[in-house]
Amino acid sequence: MVTASDIFIGRQPVFNRNLELAAYELLFRSHGSERSAEFDCPDHATETVISNAVLGFGMEKLVGPFKAYVNFPESFFHEEVDPPFNSKFIVIEVLENIRPTEQVISGLQRLKNLGFKIALDDFVFKREYLPLLDLADVIKIEVNKISLDKIDLLCSSIRRITDAKLLAEKVETQEVYQACLNAGCDLFQGYFFAKPDVLQGKKISAARLNLLELLKAITEPNVNLEDLESIIKRDVGLSHKLLKMAWHYRSRTMPEFSDIRQVVVFFGLRRVQAWSTMLSLSSTGEVVPEVFVMALTRAEFMRTVAIEEGLGFEDSFYLAGLFSLLDVIMNQPMEDALIQLPLDNRIIEGVINESGDYGRLLNMAKSFEQSKMQDRGAAYGAVYLQAFREALAVLT
């Protein structure tokens, strides 16, 4: 059953001359039908595709190491702000009905300077469109609109003007594919190879999106003191909670804290990073408190055991414990939630597959949650109970 929180996106593969996957085209879909692309506003359709791809599915999951072709309306090329997506993933398609005005050409040049690849969709060989050829990296030709004996002539004419790659789209038969191959086309797309598949996902709430952006910044491995302080200060609630947490862990020899910088200096960058992450996770208001008690207990337990076993990087074990329930907090599969954060791959593997020391300690924490303390020994049981008490003290 389709609900209001469901999102859809069409994805059709693009192949090279060796019939190897080379890219995808992402297509607007309002529901699960592969042929359905009804929309009233091109701007809205593009925004929906980008939003669903980047925020809903995640580009890494959606296209992997490949690029994604996305259609953009003319209004996009009038913008003077940086696009909210990465040139690593997106190829910008210029629709065939966009006229090469001075503003459009200027906008395309700006995007090229930012590292984006430009593709001309359904290119029409007319003199007025020649300025676009100087900017194009890929030229898409709808070969179903051209007779077989004209494909070679069109490709040869384009080749005399530009070195851009030629992508034959809407290839639907072996005969047409062979003609495009003989004409020197570089890339191929169409029903002859594969129909678009429609992927279905779930919207992420605004609170969770804000949380995700905050987590990306906080957990950045190379974050420095000034950056972390700036990130925390943007959220008044987070700043207040962090000062309270620092007070809870403050020793008698430490002075009273008046600002975030003092907390970072006394407790260390990585510890404050971990605390900020936990406090951010607990701020969504969309998950029952017991989840955060469990996550913080795992974090405290794993950090303490890592110290006792001399594993080093104890605060990374704290993060692993916190993120071990990220799927519940973000309402996403664990792989999807973790891949969007700049985490060490050992933490990700430990949380998902319970591999390595991160997985071993996480499995140990889970065994105590399931009342299997006798399997782990009294010493570790005492550590777990203390971690549980710490979690309750911090969150209540």
C-alpha positions as CSV (number, residue, x, y, z in Angstrom):
1,M,0.0,0.0,0.0
2,V,1.4,3.4,-1.0
3,T,1.4,6.0,1.8
4,A,2.2,9.7,1.9
5,S,5.7,9.0,3.1
6,D,6.6,6.8,0.1
7,I,8.9,8.2,-2.5
8,F,9.7,6.9,-6.0
9,I,12.4,7.4,-8.6
10,G,13.0,5.9,-12.0
11,R,16.4,4.6,-12.9
12,Q,17.5,3.5,-16.4
13,P,21.0,2.2,-17.1
14,V,23.4,3.7,-19.7
15,F,25.9,1.3,-21.4
16,N,29.3,1.9,-23.2
17,R,30.4,0.3,-26.4
18,N,31.4,-2.9,-24.6
19,L,27.9,-3.1,-23.1
20,E,29.3,-2.4,-19.7
21,L,27.3,-0.2,-17.2
22,A,28.5,3.4,-17.6
23,A,25.9,5.5,-15.9
24,Y,22.2,5.9,-15.0
25,E,19.5,8.3,-15.9
26,L,17.2,9.3,-13.0
27,L,13.6,9.9,-13.9
28,F,10.7,11.5,-12.2
29,R,8.1,9.0,-11.0
30,S,5.0,9.8,-8.9
31,H,4.2,6.1,-8.1
32,G,5.4,2.7,-9.0
33,S,4.7,2.6,-12.7
34,E,7.7,2.5,-15.0
35,R,6.0,4.5,-17.7
36,S,4.4,7.1,-15.4
37,A,6.1,10.5,-15.5
38,E,3.1,12.9,-15.3
39,F,3.9,16.3,-13.9
40,D,2.7,19.9,-14.3
41,C,5.9,21.7,-13.5
42,P,9.4,20.7,-14.8
43,D,11.0,22.6,-11.9
44,H,9.0,20.6,-9.4
45,A,9.8,17.3,-11.2
46,T,13.6,18.0,-11.1
47,E,13.4,19.1,-7.4
48,T,11.6,15.9,-6.6
49,V,14.2,13.7,-8.4
50,I,17.1,15.4,-6.7
51,S,15.4,15.4,-3.3
52,N,14.5,11.8,-3.5
53,A,17.9,10.8,-4.9
54,V,20.1,12.7,-2.5
55,L,18.0,12.8,0.7
56,G,15.7,9.9,0.3
57,F,17.8,7.0,-1.2
58,G,21.3,8.4,-1.0
59,M,23.4,8.7,-4.2
60,E,25.9,6.1,-3.1
61,K,23.1,3.5,-2.8
62,L,21.2,4.7,-5.9
63,V,24.1,4.8,-8.5
64,G,27.2,3.5,-6.7
65,P,30.4,4.6,-8.4
66,F,28.5,5.8,-11.5
67,K,27.1,9.2,-12.5
68,A,23.4,10.0,-12.8
69,Y,22.0,12.0,-15.7
70,V,19.2,14.3,-14.5
71,N,17.0,16.7,-16.6
72,F,17.1,20.3,-15.6
73,P,14.7,23.1,-16.6
74,E,15.8,26.5,-17.9
75,S,15.2,28.2,-14.5
76,F,18.0,26.2,-13.0
77,F,20.6,27.8,-15.2
78,H,19.5,31.3,-14.0
79,E,20.5,30.5,-10.4
80,E,23.7,32.0,-9.1
81,V,24.0,29.8,-6.0
82,D,25.9,26.6,-5.8
83,P,23.7,23.5,-6.5
84,P,22.8,21.5,-3.4
85,F,24.3,18.3,-4.8
86,N,27.7,16.9,-5.7
87,S,29.3,17.1,-9.2
88,K,30.8,13.7,-8.4
89,F,27.4,12.1,-9.0
90,I,25.2,14.4,-11.2
91,V,25.4,15.0,-15.0
92,I,23.3,18.0,-15.8
93,E,21.0,17.4,-18.8
94,V,19.9,20.5,-20.7
95,L,16.5,19.9,-22.1
96,E,15.9,20.2,-25.8
97,N,13.5,23.1,-25.5
98,I,16.0,25.4,-23.7
99,R,17.2,28.2,-25.9
100,P,20.9,29.1,-25.6
101,T,20.4,32.6,-24.3
102,E,23.3,34.6,-22.9
103,Q,22.0,33.8,-19.4
104,V,21.7,30.1,-20.1
105,I,25.2,30.0,-21.5
106,S,26.6,31.9,-18.6
107,G,24.9,29.6,-16.2
108,L,26.2,26.5,-17.9
109,Q,29.7,27.8,-17.9
110,R,29.5,28.5,-14.2
111,L,28.4,24.9,-13.6
112,K,31.2,23.6,-15.8
113,N,33.6,25.6,-13.6
114,L,32.2,23.9,-10.5
115,G,33.1,20.5,-12.0
116,F,29.7,19.4,-13.5
117,K,29.5,17.5,-16.7
118,I,26.9,18.8,-19.2
119,A,24.7,16.7,-21.5
120,L,22.5,18.0,-24.2
121,D,19.2,16.1,-24.2
122,D,17.6,15.2,-27.5
123,F,20.0,17.4,-29.4
124,V,18.7,19.1,-32.5
125,F,21.3,20.1,-35.1
126,K,20.4,23.8,-35.7
127,R,22.8,26.8,-36.0
128,E,21.2,28.6,-33.0
129,Y,22.2,25.6,-30.7
130,L,25.8,25.6,-31.7
131,P,27.0,27.6,-28.7
132,L,25.8,24.7,-26.5
133,L,28.2,22.3,-28.2
134,D,31.2,24.2,-26.9
135,L,30.0,23.4,-23.3
136,A,28.7,19.9,-23.8
137,D,30.5,16.8,-22.5
138,V,27.8,14.4,-23.8
139,I,25.3,14.8,-26.6
140,K,22.1,12.7,-26.4
141,I,20.5,11.7,-29.7
142,E,16.9,10.3,-29.8
143,V,17.5,7.7,-32.5
144,N,13.9,6.6,-32.7
145,K,13.2,10.0,-34.4
146,I,15.8,9.4,-37.1
147,S,15.7,7.0,-40.0
148,L,18.5,4.3,-39.9
149,D,20.2,5.7,-43.0
150,K,20.5,9.2,-41.4
151,I,22.1,8.1,-38.1
152,D,25.7,7.9,-39.5
153,L,25.3,11.3,-41.2
154,L,24.1,13.0,-38.1
155,C,26.9,11.5,-35.9
156,S,29.5,12.5,-38.5
157,S,28.3,16.0,-38.6
158,I,28.4,16.4,-34.9
159,R,31.9,14.8,-34.7
160,R,33.2,17.5,-37.0
161,I,32.3,20.2,-34.5
162,T,32.8,18.7,-31.1
163,D,34.7,16.0,-29.2
164,A,31.7,15.4,-26.9
165,K,30.6,11.8,-26.4
166,L,27.5,10.7,-28.3
167,L,24.8,8.9,-26.4
168,A,22.2,7.1,-28.4
169,E,18.9,7.1,-26.4
170,K,15.7,5.3,-27.0
171,V,17.4,2.4,-28.7
172,E,14.7,-0.3,-29.0
173,T,16.0,-2.9,-31.5
174,Q,19.1,-4.8,-32.4
175,E,19.1,-3.1,-35.9
176,V,19.1,0.4,-34.4
177,Y,21.8,-0.5,-31.9
178,Q,24.0,-1.8,-34.6
179,A,23.5,1.3,-36.7
180,C,24.4,3.5,-33.7
181,L,27.5,1.4,-33.0
182,N,28.6,1.6,-36.6
183,A,28.1,5.4,-36.5
184,G,30.6,5.7,-33.6
185,C,28.2,6.4,-30.7
186,D,29.9,6.0,-27.3
187,L,27.0,5.4,-25.0
188,F,23.6,3.6,-25.4
189,Q,20.3,3.7,-23.5
190,G,16.9,2.3,-24.3
191,Y,14.4,-0.5,-24.0
192,F,16.6,-2.8,-26.1
193,F,19.0,-2.9,-23.1
194,A,16.8,-2.3,-20.1
195,K,13.6,-0.6,-19.1
196,P,13.7,1.9,-16.3
197,D,13.2,0.3,-12.9
198,V,11.2,2.2,-10.3
199,L,12.7,2.3,-6.8
200,Q,10.5,2.9,-3.7
201,G,11.7,4.4,-0.5
202,K,10.6,6.5,2.5
203,K,10.8,10.2,3.1
204,I,13.0,11.3,5.9
205,S,11.3,13.9,8.2
206,A,12.7,17.4,8.5
207,A,13.9,16.7,12.0
208,R,15.8,13.7,10.8
209,L,17.3,15.6,7.9
210,N,18.5,18.3,10.2
211,L,19.9,15.6,12.5
212,L,21.7,13.9,9.6
213,E,23.4,17.2,8.5
214,L,24.5,17.9,12.1
215,L,25.8,14.4,12.5
216,K,27.8,14.7,9.3
217,A,29.5,17.8,10.6
218,I,30.1,16.6,14.1
219,T,31.5,13.2,13.2
220,E,33.8,14.5,10.5
221,P,37.2,12.9,11.4
222,N,39.2,16.0,10.6
223,V,37.0,18.5,12.4
224,N,39.0,20.9,14.5
225,L,38.3,22.7,17.8
226,E,37.1,25.9,16.2
227,D,34.8,24.1,13.7
228,L,33.3,21.8,16.4
229,E,32.7,24.8,18.6
230,S,31.0,26.7,15.8
231,I,28.8,23.7,14.9
232,I,27.6,23.2,18.5
233,K,27.0,26.9,19.1
234,R,24.5,27.0,16.2
235,D,22.2,24.8,18.2
236,V,21.4,26.6,21.5
237,G,19.7,23.4,22.9
238,L,22.7,21.3,22.1
239,S,25.1,23.8,23.7
240,H,23.1,23.8,26.9
241,K,22.8,20.0,27.1
242,L,26.6,19.7,26.4
243,L,27.4,22.0,29.3
244,K,25.2,19.9,31.5
245,M,26.8,16.7,30.4
246,A,30.3,18.2,31.1
247,W,29.1,19.2,34.5
248,H,28.0,15.6,35.2
249,Y,31.4,14.2,34.2
250,R,33.4,17.0,35.8
251,S,36.0,16.0,38.4
252,R,36.7,18.0,41.6
253,T,39.9,19.4,40.2
254,M,38.2,20.9,37.1
255,P,36.9,24.5,37.2
256,E,33.3,25.4,36.4
257,F,32.6,25.6,32.6
258,S,31.3,28.8,31.0
259,D,31.6,28.0,27.3
260,I,32.0,25.1,24.9
261,R,35.6,25.8,24.2
262,Q,36.5,25.1,27.8
263,V,34.6,21.8,27.7
264,V,36.6,20.8,24.6
265,V,39.9,21.7,26.2
266,F,39.3,19.8,29.4
267,F,37.6,16.7,27.9
268,G,39.2,16.5,24.5
269,L,37.9,17.0,21.0
270,R,36.9,13.3,20.4
271,R,35.0,13.0,23.7
272,V,33.0,16.2,23.0
273,Q,32.4,14.9,19.5
274,A,30.9,11.7,20.8
275,W,28.8,13.6,23.4
276,S,27.5,16.0,20.8
277,T,26.5,13.1,18.6
278,M,24.6,11.3,21.4
279,L,22.8,14.5,22.4
280,S,21.9,15.3,18.8
281,L,20.5,11.8,18.3
282,S,18.3,12.2,21.4
283,S,16.9,15.5,20.2
284,T,14.6,14.3,17.5
285,G,11.7,13.7,19.7
286,E,10.5,11.0,17.4
287,V,11.9,7.9,19.2
288,V,11.1,6.5,22.6
289,P,13.6,7.5,25.3
290,E,14.5,3.8,26.0
291,V,16.3,3.6,22.6
292,F,18.7,6.4,23.6
293,V,19.3,4.8,27.0
294,M,20.2,1.6,25.2
295,A,22.4,3.4,22.7
296,L,24.2,5.4,25.3
297,T,24.7,2.3,27.5
298,R,26.3,0.5,24.6
299,A,28.5,3.5,23.9
300,E,29.7,3.8,27.5
301,F,30.2,0.1,27.8
302,M,32.2,-0.2,24.6
303,R,34.4,2.8,25.4
304,T,35.2,1.4,28.9
305,V,36.0,-2.1,27.7
306,A,38.2,-0.6,24.9
307,I,40.2,1.3,27.5
308,E,40.5,-1.7,29.7
309,E,41.7,-3.9,26.8
310,G,44.0,-1.2,25.5
311,L,42.4,-1.1,22.1
312,G,43.0,2.6,21.6
313,F,40.7,5.1,19.9
314,E,38.2,4.5,22.7
315,D,36.0,7.4,21.6
316,S,35.5,5.6,18.3
317,F,34.0,2.7,20.2
318,Y,31.7,5.1,21.9
319,L,30.5,6.3,18.5
320,A,30.0,2.7,17.3
321,G,27.8,2.1,20.3
322,L,25.8,5.2,19.7
323,F,25.3,4.4,16.0
324,S,24.3,0.8,16.6
325,L,20.7,1.9,16.9
326,L,20.8,4.5,14.1
327,D,18.5,2.5,11.9
328,V,15.7,2.8,14.6
329,I,16.4,6.5,15.2
330,M,16.5,7.5,11.5
331,N,13.8,5.0,10.4
332,Q,16.2,3.7,7.7
333,P,18.0,0.4,7.0
334,M,21.3,0.5,8.9
335,E,23.4,0.5,5.7
336,D,21.6,3.5,4.3
337,A,21.9,5.4,7.6
338,L,25.6,4.8,8.1
339,I,26.8,5.3,4.5
340,Q,25.7,8.9,4.7
341,L,28.2,9.6,7.6
342,P,32.0,10.1,7.4
343,L,32.7,7.1,9.5
344,D,35.7,4.8,9.5
345,N,34.8,1.6,7.5
346,R,35.8,-0.5,10.5
347,I,33.1,1.1,12.6
348,I,30.5,0.6,9.8
349,E,31.5,-3.1,9.4
350,G,31.5,-3.6,13.1
351,V,28.0,-2.2,13.5
352,I,26.5,-3.9,10.5
353,N,28.3,-7.2,10.4
354,E,29.6,-7.3,14.0
355,S,33.1,-7.8,12.7
356,G,36.4,-6.9,14.3
357,D,36.8,-5.4,17.8
358,Y,33.9,-3.0,17.2
359,G,31.6,-5.9,16.4
360,R,32.9,-8.0,19.2
361,L,32.2,-5.4,21.9
362,L,28.9,-4.5,20.4
363,N,27.9,-8.2,20.5
364,M,29.0,-8.3,24.1
365,A,26.8,-5.4,24.9
366,K,23.8,-7.0,23.2
367,S,24.3,-10.2,25.2
368,F,23.9,-8.2,28.4
369,E,20.7,-6.6,27.1
370,Q,19.4,-10.2,26.6
371,S,20.3,-11.1,30.2
372,K,23.2,-13.4,29.2
373,M,25.6,-11.8,31.6
374,Q,26.8,-15.2,32.9
375,D,28.2,-15.9,29.4
376,R,30.6,-12.9,29.7
377,G,31.8,-13.0,33.3
378,A,31.2,-10.9,36.3
379,A,33.8,-8.2,35.5
380,Y,32.2,-7.3,32.2
381,G,28.8,-7.5,33.8
382,A,29.8,-4.9,36.3
383,V,31.0,-2.6,33.5
384,Y,27.7,-3.0,31.7
385,L,25.7,-2.2,34.8
386,Q,27.8,0.9,35.5
387,A,27.4,2.0,31.8
388,F,23.6,1.6,32.3
389,R,23.6,3.7,35.4
390,E,25.7,6.4,33.6
391,A,23.2,6.4,30.7
392,L,20.3,6.9,33.0
393,A,22.1,9.7,34.9
394,V,22.9,11.6,31.7
395,L,19.5,11.3,30.1
396,T,17.3,11.9,33.1
